[in-house]
Amino acid sequence: MPNAEYRYIEHVSDAMVEAYGRTLNEAFANSAKALINIVCDVSRVNLVKRTIIQTAGFDLVSLLYSWLEKVLMALLVDNIALAKFHVKIERQNSSYFLSSECEGETFLRRKHQYKVEVKAITYHEMNVTKNKGKFIVRYIVDL
């Protein structure tokens, strides 16, 4: 496997992503990095701006959906390409809460080598699992 953080799986018309982590926090961070890398070359993003993203979910799948939506909105609405994520997930009663300090910079199509537009995050086939001590996050984006 060329990238131990995430991989792209062939899918009919959309993009399927599988992200990995030794911890749930790391898997969610890698899922966001993979999302941004669909749109642009994440390795070309300088870490000069910081922002905080916070969200919640009633389970891990709803938390993942909300997290990815907020990362995508930072790019599409705020025009910030994020490339590094310091994720902290906590469970309180029957809900999950995520807070992340995110680093990146203003998105520039040429500099960041724009690839393709992500229209939406989908719930279809989205899941969060743990296998052999590794967390695996899988989701599909509509291109």
C-alpha positions in Angstrom: 0.0 0.0 0.0 1.7 3.3 -1.1 0.1 5.5 1.6 -0.3 4.2 5.1 -2.6 7.1 6.0 -5.3 6.5 3.3 -6.1 5.0 0.0 -8.6 5.6 -2.8 -10.8 2.7 -3.9 -12.2 2.4 -7.4 -15.9 3.4 -7.5 -18.3 3.8 -10.5 -18.6 7.6 -10.6 -17.6 8.9 -7.2 -14.5 8.6 -5.0 -14.3 6.1 -2.2 -11.8 6.7 0.5 -10.4 4.4 3.2 -8.4 6.2 5.9 -6.4 4.5 8.7 -5.1 5.3 12.1 -3.6 3.7 15.2 -6.2 5.7 17.1 -9.7 7.0 16.2 -8.3 10.6 16.3 -5.6 9.7 13.7 -8.1 7.9 11.4 -10.4 11.0 11.4 -7.4 13.3 10.8 -6.3 11.1 7.9 -9.8 11.0 6.5 -9.8 14.8 6.3 -6.4 14.9 4.6 -7.5 12.4 2.0 -10.6 14.5 1.3 -8.5 17.6 0.7 -6.2 15.6 -1.5 -9.0 14.7 -3.8 -9.5 18.4 -4.6 -5.8 19.5 -4.6 -2.3 18.3 -3.9 -2.2 18.4 -0.1 1.6 18.2 -0.1 1.7 21.7 -1.6 -0.3 23.3 1.2 1.8 25.4 3.6 0.8 25.4 7.2 0.5 29.1 7.8 -3.1 29.5 9.0 -4.8 27.9 11.9 -8.5 27.3 12.5 -10.6 25.3 14.9 -13.3 22.9 13.8 -15.7 21.5 16.3 -18.6 19.2 15.7 -20.7 16.5 17.3 -22.6 13.3 16.3 -24.9 10.8 17.9 -22.6 8.0 16.7 -19.2 7.7 15.0 -20.7 7.7 11.5 -22.7 10.8 12.0 -19.6 12.4 13.6 -17.5 11.4 10.6 -20.1 12.9 8.2 -20.3 16.2 10.1 -16.5 16.4 10.4 -15.9 15.9 6.7 -18.7 18.3 5.8 -17.0 21.0 7.9 -13.6 20.3 6.4 -15.1 20.6 2.9 -16.9 23.8 3.8 -13.6 25.3 5.0 -12.3 24.8 1.5 -15.4 25.7 -0.5 -16.8 28.6 1.6 -13.8 29.9 3.5 -11.3 29.2 0.7 -8.9 27.5 3.1 -7.0 24.4 2.0 -6.3 22.5 5.2 -3.5 19.9 5.4 -2.8 19.0 9.0 -5.4 18.1 11.6 -4.9 17.7 15.4 -8.2 15.8 16.2 -9.5 15.0 19.6 -12.7 12.9 19.9 -14.5 12.5 23.2 -17.6 10.5 24.1 -20.0 12.1 26.5 -23.0 10.0 27.5 -24.5 8.8 24.1 -22.9 11.5 21.9 -19.5 12.0 20.4 -17.7 15.4 20.2 -14.8 16.3 18.0 -12.5 19.3 18.2 -9.6 19.8 15.9 -6.9 22.5 15.4 -6.4 22.5 11.7 -3.5 24.0 9.7 -3.4 25.2 6.1 -3.5 28.2 3.9 -5.6 30.2 1.4 -6.5 27.9 -1.5 -4.9 28.9 -4.8 -6.0 26.7 -7.8 -2.6 26.8 -9.5 -0.3 26.6 -6.5 -2.3 23.7 -5.0 -2.8 22.0 -8.4 -6.6 21.8 -8.4 -7.8 18.4 -9.5 -11.6 17.9 -9.2 -14.6 19.4 -7.4 -16.1 17.5 -4.5 -19.8 18.2 -4.6 -20.8 16.4 -1.4 -20.0 13.9 1.3 -22.4 11.0 1.3 -23.7 8.6 4.0 -23.7 5.8 1.5 -21.4 3.0 2.6 -19.8 5.3 5.3 -18.4 3.4 8.3 -15.9 3.4 11.1 -14.4 0.1 12.2 -11.6 -1.3 14.2 -9.6 -4.3 12.9 -6.5 -5.8 14.3 -5.8 -2.7 16.5 -6.2 -0.3 13.6 -9.1 2.1 13.0 -10.5 2.2 9.5 -12.8 5.0 8.2 -14.5 4.6 4.9 -16.6 7.1 3.0 -17.7 8.1 -0.5 -17.7 11.6 -2.0 -19.9 12.8 -4.8 -17.7 14.3 -7.6 
